[in-house]
Amino acid sequence: MTIRTSHLKKVAVLAALSVAACSDGSAEREAIQSLDSLNVIDENNLTSVMLNFADPDQAVLYFQNSLAKEPDRVDFQQGFALALMRAKRPAEAVLAFRALDEAGNMTADDRLKYAEALIQTGEWAPGKAQLDQIPPTLETYDRYRLEAMVADNSKQWARADAYYEQARNMTTRPASIFNNWGISKLARGDRTGAEEMFTRAISYDSKMFNAKNNLAISRASRRVYDLPIVPLTAVEQAELLHNIALQAIRNGDVEVGRGLLEEAVERHPRHFPEAADKLAALERNVLR
């Protein structure tokens, strides 16, 4: 027996005793209303828990089952679409949000997530169309982050910068937005600006390997092959050396790449098959 079921049964027993002690039906009506309220509270709490704390795939299954029983429940429709996004299933989320929209049940927050699902599946124009329908009063980090991405996709660099700046000012954890901003600057050919953004991202989150890797690759594309001066674990050092080596080889600096691969193998605290295999491939090509 679950805690929730046990609790409801205890309440039901107390309600029944109260009804038996009364001569009229008013107490019975009050008891039933109380139980109904308790069910609603429990459902709302469970919905919130499933969306925010449960395993993403379990949350999807929960809302699927709930919709099978009560297909007209708008909160279940919304929860299903949001759960799909949390489970990193944007293509399915697009269909769920589309159904929500066609039924006229879309909120501004839902539309923002719908726009994100469309963008994640590469549907940039429909994604922008959804963003354009959101009222300007919805000023959130996610809204400006998505607006910046759409501007990037259209190569509207000044517009993108403005949105990145707005997003940055709306969060106390801006590492992700600085990393995205850096990628945007790389796309424009502004490597110096990009590297500054990656460095700022790392300053806010010293564990963000994506920003460290982006910084190392940007530097390597300028033939700067040493490791960036940022916090790095032994594994991260080896992985960055491997990636820098690949960029060196692309640049035509094959011997430099070979030396970096050797260093990557040496620095990794365990066996590093990716680097070892590429090093062996280089050796075979030389012997030929």
PAMIDO-779304 format. One record per atom (N, C-alpha, C): x, y, z. Coordinates in pm, whole numbers, plus 32768, in hexadecimal, padded with zeros to 4 digits. Atoms other than C-alpha are relative to their C-alpha. Last residue first. Example, Ala and Ser with C-alpha at 12.3 -4.5 7.8 and 13.67 -1.06 7.14 Angstrom:
# residues 2
7FAE7F897FFA85577F9682CA7FB3806D804980597F89800084CE7E3E830C805A80788000
# end
This chain:
# residues 288
801E8017808C9511814E6DEF805080617FA87FB68078802A95C081646F3C7FE57FDE7F6E7F737FDA800F954182CA6F6780517F8A7FCA7FF67FAC807893D882626F27809180267FE680118058807593F581447021801080507F7F7F85804F800E94828233712A7FF77FA67F837F987FA780349363832670F880807FB37FE580227FE7808D9268820B71238066805C7FBF7FDA8077804C9317819F72637FE480127F6C7F6D8000800392FA830172EC80337F897FAE7FDA7F9C8064918C8308728F809880087FF2802580308086915081C07345802A80637F937FA3806D8025920F8230747B7FE47FCF7F727F7E7FC58023914F837A748E80617F957FCF80147FA380708FF982D3747F8085803C7FD2800280428082906C81AC75557FF180607F8980497F9C804F90D2827A76867FFB7FCD7F6F7FE88014808F913D8178778C7FA7805F7FB08021808880299122821078E580257FEF7F6D7FE7805C7F8F91B5833F79967FDB7F6F7FE2807E803B7FD491CC83F87848801A7F9A806F80407FB77F90930C84C1783E7F827FBD80337FB080017F8593DF83CE77737FB7803F80767FFB808A7FCF92D7838A7669804B7FFA8085808680217FD0929484FF76417FFE7F73803B80107FC27F7C94088546762B7F787FDF803C7FAA80497FA3942C844E750E7FF28036808D804380807FE7930084EC746280517FAA806180707FE67FA5939C8644748B7FB47F8080207FCA7FE77F7B94E485CC73F17F93801780677FCE807F7FCD942E853972C6803380118090807280537FD9936886787294802B7F7C803C80327FC57F8394A6874772927F8C7FAB80367FA180277F989531865971907FD9803980888010808D7FDC93F7867B70BC805F7FD880717F8F800F7FA493E887F770B47FFF7F7180397F8B802C804B930888026F80807B7FED80557FB57F89802A91FC88D57029807B7FDB7FAB80517FBB8067911C87A37032804A807A7FCA7FF680528079923786EE70E87FAE803D7F8E7F7A7FEB8037924A880A71E480127FB37F7E80037F7F804390D087F872158087801F7FC1804F8011807A90E98685725F7FF880837FB17FAE804A8061920286C673567FB67FEF7F7C7FA27F9F8039913387CF740780577FBE7F95804E7FAC805B902286CA74378055806C7FBD802F80518071911285CB74CA7FB880577F9A7F898017805291B986D175A57FDD7FAD7F857FE77F85804B905F8736761E807B7FF27FA780687FF28067900985D0767B8015807E7FAD7FEA806280699152859D77327F9C800F7F8E7F847FDE8045913286DE77F880187FA37F8A801D7F9080598FC8868C784A807C802D7FB2804D80358070902D853978D37FE1806E7F9C7FA4804D8054913C85D479AC7FB87FC97F857FDB807F7FC3904286D47A2F80617FB97FA2800F807B804E9048883379A480267F8780547FFF80797FAE9019898D7A3E7FE47F837FAC8080800A7FB9906A8A92793280057F8280567FE87FFA7F7091B08AFF78917F79800E804880277F7F7FC591698A87773080147FFD8097807E80047FB79233895776C37FDD808A80367FF280237F729343899C75C47F77800180428018808C7FE092FF8985744F80137FDA80937FD27FF67F7592D28AED73E07FDF7F79803F7F7E80427FED92BB8AB0726B803E801E80897FA07F938016919C8BAA724280907FCE801080197FD4808B90AE8A817215805880777FDB7FB78059805C915289FA73507FEA80277F6F7F727FDE7FFB90D88B28741780517FAC7F9D7FF27F7B803D8F738AF173A58092802B7FFD800A801280918F93897D73F2800E80867FB87F8780448032901289BE75547FFE7FF37F687F8F7FA47FF18F018ABE75A3807E7FC27FC380127F9780658DEE89DD751A8075806380027FE2803C80828E7588BB75E97FF480697F917F6F801880028E7A898A7728802A7FCA7F777FC07F7D80138D198A0A76DE80987FF17FFA80237FD080868C9888A676AE804580857FE27F9E803280608D52883177E37FE580337F738040800580848C84890C78C980667FD87F958011808B802B8D1988AB7A1B7FC37FF57F747F7D803A801E8DAA8A047A6B7FF77F6E7FD4801580907FEA8C518A9E7A5180817FB87FD6807C80147FB58C498C197A6F7FE47F6D801E7FF07FB97F808DB68C507A0D7F837FF180577FB580577FA48D898B407904801180438088805780727FDC8C7A8C0C785880447FA8806880617FCE7F9E8D558D4378677FA27F91802C7FB77FED7F828E6F8C8577BB7FA28032806E7FE980867FC88D7F8C0B76AE8046800B8087807F80347FCD8D088D72767780117F75803E80207FB27F888E6B8DF976587F7F7FCC803F7FAC80357F938EBE8CE075697FE9804C8082803380847FDA8D998D41748B804E7FCA8078807B7FED7FB38DFB8EAF74857FC87F7E80327FD87FBD7F838F5B8E5674187F878015805A7FC680627FA58ED78D5B731C8028803F80867FC47FAF7F958DED8E52727080397FA2806A7F717FF480188DAE8D8771338048805580667FE77F8180468C388DC6713F809380117FDA8045800780828BEE8C5971938016807F7FAE7FB0805680578CF48C6F72A77FC37FFB7F747F917FAE802F8C368D97733980607FAF7FA780347F9C805E8AF98CC7734F807280547FC58017804B807C8BB88BA973F17FCC805E7F947F7E801C803C8C358CA274F47FF47FB57F7D7FD57F80803C8AD58D1E753580887FEE7FBC804C7FEF807D8A688BB77570802B807E7FB57FCF8067805C8B808B8C76707FB9800B7F787F7F7FD380328B288CD87714803A7F9B7F9D801B7F97806389BB8C697728808380397FCA80388039807A8A1D8B2077CC7FEB806B7F957F9A804D804A8B008BC278CE7FCC7FCF7F7A7FFC7FE0808F89FD8CC9793180637FAE7FAD7FA7806C8031899B8C3C7A84800F800D7F687F897FFC7FA989058D667B3F80637F937FD97FDC807B7FBB880E8D947A23807A801780598074803A7FBD874A8EAF7984801F7F7D804780287FAC7F8F886D8F9279257F8A7FC4804F7F9680027F9C89088E8478487FD6804C807E800480827FBC87C08E5A779080677FF9806F807880037FAC87B28FCE77447FF57F7C804D7FE87FA67F8E891A8FCE76CC7F888001805E7FA380457FA588DC8E9F75F180198054807D804B80677FB787AA8F4F7562805B7FB1805F805D7FBC7FA4886D908875067FB47F9980537FB47FCA7F8F898A8FBB74747FA4804080687FD980707FAA88968EF8739B804A8031807B8079802B7FB987FC9038731480207F8D806180197F977F9D895590BC72BA7F857FDC80557FA180037F9189AB8F7072157FE58069806C801C7F787FD1887A8F43713B80528015807F7F867FAE800A89108E1170957FE48093801C80187FA2806E87B28D7A706D8077805B7FE5801F8051807688148C4B713F7FE880577F857F85803E803288B98D3472387FE67FB57F7E7FB57F93804187768DFD725980847FCC7FC880457FE6807F86B98CBA72A08047806F7FB37FE3806F805A87B98C5B73A77FC080147F777F757FF2802B87A38DB1744B80257F937F9C7FFD7F90805F86278D9E7457808D80147FC880358032807F86468C4774F98000806D7F957FA18064803387288CCB760E7FD47FCD7F787F937FB78041864A8DFF7634806B7FA27FC980347FB8807485158D287674807280477FB68013805E806F85D18C3677537FCC80477F837F7F802C803386528D4D78347FEE7FA77F857FBB80687FB684F68DDC785C80867FDF7FBE7F717FE3800884348F1177F8804A7F9C80597FBA80777FCF82CE8EAD77B0809680147FEA7FFD7FFD7F6C8236900A779580447F84803A7F807FC87FD0829890127626800B8005809880077F727FDD81738F2875D98084803380387FF87FF27F6E81D08DDC75357FFD8095802480887FFD7FC881548DC273CE80008016809880407F81802382A68E25733C7F74800C80397FC87F977FAA834B8D0573F67FBA80867FE6803680137F7A825E8C12734A8034806B8060808E7FD8800582B28C9F71F37FBE7FEF808A80077F6E7FF884248C8972477F70803080017FD77FDB7F7983FF8B17728C7FF980968014807280137FA483378AE8714C802280248091806A7FA1802384588B8A708C7F827FEC80567FE27F797FD2856A8ACC71447F8F80637FE2806D7FB6804084E5896B712280078093802D7FD27FBD807A863388C671707F94804D7FB68013805C807085A787C87269802480427F7B7FAC80767FEA86368889738F7FF37F9A7F8F7F757FD9801B859E89C97307805D7F87800E7FF37FEC80918442892A72F8809180217FDB80088085803E846188A8745E8013800B7F697F8080447FE884D78A0074D280027F757FC07F9A7FC1805583AF8AAC742D80867FB98011801F802E808882C189B674D5806880377F9F7FCA80878008836C89FF76227FE77FC47F757F6E7FF17FFB83278B7275EF80437F777FF57FD57FD8808681C58B227583809780127FFA80068075805881898A6276C5803780227F767F9080567FD981FF8B8E778F80057F827FAB7F857FC1803381148C7176CC807A7FAB80247FDC7F887FB47FF48B80770F807F803B7FC37F737FDB7FF47F6B8A8F760A8011808080537FDA80097F737E1289F7763F8090802B801C80107F7C7FC37D6D8A5774F7802880068092807280057FA47D3D88ED748D7FE7808680458078800F80517E1F892873607F827FFA8056801A7F8180447F2E89AB74497F7D7FF97FB280297FA27F967F238879752D7FD880867FC3808880287FD97F2F879673FC7FC9805E806A80567FDB8071805D8856737A7F6E7FDE8020801D7F717FF78101883E74D07FA2802D7F9180527FEB7F8980E386C374CD7FDA8093801080878034801C815F86A873667FA3801A8076803D7FA88065828B878A73AE7F707FD47FE580367F8B7FB882D386C274EB7FBD80607F9F808080297FC782FA8587741A7FBE807480498057801B8073840A862F734B7F757FD5802F80427F88803684A086C774877FA27FE57F8B8048803A807284E6857E753C7FB2806E7FBA7FB27FE8807B85ED85F376327FC57FB67F897FC68081802485398559775F805380097F807FA080227F9684FD86B877E780477F7C7FE27F8D7FA6800D845D8715769D806B7FDE80667FB7802A8077837E85E276A9807B80587FE87FB380767FDA831C8639780F80527FCD7F897F8A7FD37FB382B28795779F80597F8B80277FA87FB7805B81CC870876938080802C80477FCA80618060813586067781806480457FA27F98804E7FBD81098706789780437F9E7FA17F8C7FAA7FEE804B87F177B280757FB2803C7FCD7FE380877F5F86DE7742807E805680087FB98079802C7F3B866778AC803B80157F747F8280067FB67EEA87C9791E80507F847FDC7F9D7FA5803B7DEC87E8780480857FF6804A7FBE7FB37F957D2986B47878807180547FC380267F7380087C58864C774B80428057806B7FC27FBB80737D0584FC77197FE080957FF780487F8080057CB0847E7879803A80577F90807680067FA97D0A830D78937FAB807D7FF68051807080307DF982FB776A7F7F7FF48052804F7FD280737E74845677C97FA87F917FC980677FA57FCC7EE183DA79207FA580307F8F806680517FBD7F9782B278867F8E805880338040805280668056839477987F8D7FB0803C80607FAA80458097848C78B17FBA7FB77F8E806B7FD87FA38136837E798C7F9680547FB7805A80717FF081F982E9786A7F8A8022805B8048800E80808293843B78157F987F91800C80617F92800582ED846E79847FAD7FF87F80806E80277FA88391831679917F93806B7FFF8050806380498461837978627F8B7FCE805380487FC7807384D584B9790F7FA97F9B7FB57FB580288077852784107A5E7FB3802F7F858002808D8028845B84D07B5C805F7FE77F8C7FA280547FB684BC861E7BF880087F707FCF7F867FC07FCE842187437B4280697FA2803B7FC37FA28060830B86C97A6180898030802E7FDB8047807A82B185927B2A8046805C7F9D7F8E80587FE382BC86527C72802E7FBB7F827F8A7FAC7FED81DA87657BEC807D7FAD80177FE07FC8808380DD86697B6A807E805580087FC1806B804C80E985B07CB7802980317F767F7A80167FCA80A586F07D79804B7F967FAF7FAF7F8B80247F8187487C99808F7FEF802F7FE4800880907EF585E87CB9805A80737FD47FA1806C80177F1485EC7E3580287FF77F6E7F7F7FD47FCB7E6D87407E4E806B7F967FE57FCC7F9A805B7D5286CF7D6A808A802E802C7FD78041807D7D1E85907E32803E80637FA17F8380457FE37D1B86517F7C80367FBB7F827F967F9C7FFA7C15873E7EF380877FBE80157FE97FD280897B38861A7E92807180657FFB7FB7806A80467B6385847FEC801F80287F707F7780007FCC7AFE86CC808F80567F977FB97FB97F8D803A79CF86E97FAD80908004802E7FE68022808C796485888010804C80707FBC7F9880658002798785DE818180267FDB7F727F817FBF7FDF78C38722815B80747F9C7FF97FD97FAE807477A7866C80AA8088804180187FD8805D806A779B856481BD8030804D7F857F7980307FE0779C867182CA80337FA27F937F9F7F9480187672871C8229808F7FD080197F9F8023806775A585DC8209806C80687FEA80227FD0808674E485FB835280707FDE7F9D80868028802574EC852F84957FDB802F7F7480577F8E80207660853D84CE7F787FCE7FD180227FB77F867739843F85837F9D80707FE7805580537FAC773D8351845D7FD08049807C80868006803D77C1846283797FA17FB28059803F7F7E7FEC78E484A984617F727FFF7FCA80247FF57F73793D833A84707FB88083801B807280587FEB7936832682F37FCF8007809080767FC0803C7A19845482D27F837FAD801B80267F907FAA7B1283C083C57F8380457FCC803680397F847B14827C83007FD1806D805E8084803580207B3F833681B57FBE7FC7807E805C7F8D80097C5F840382447F727FD07FE780127FCC7F777D0E82C382B17F9E80748000805A805B7FB87CD1822C815B7FE6802F808D80887FEA802E7D61835F80AD7F9E7FA5804B802F7F7F7FCC7E9E8350817E7F6E80167FDA801580107F717ED381DF813A7FC5807F803B807880507FEF7EA582197FC57FDD7FF0809380747FB080297FA083377FC77F7F7FB38015801B7F9C7F98809F827780957F82804F7FDE7FB07F868005808781557FA07FDA805E807080557F8780008000800080008058807C8000
# end
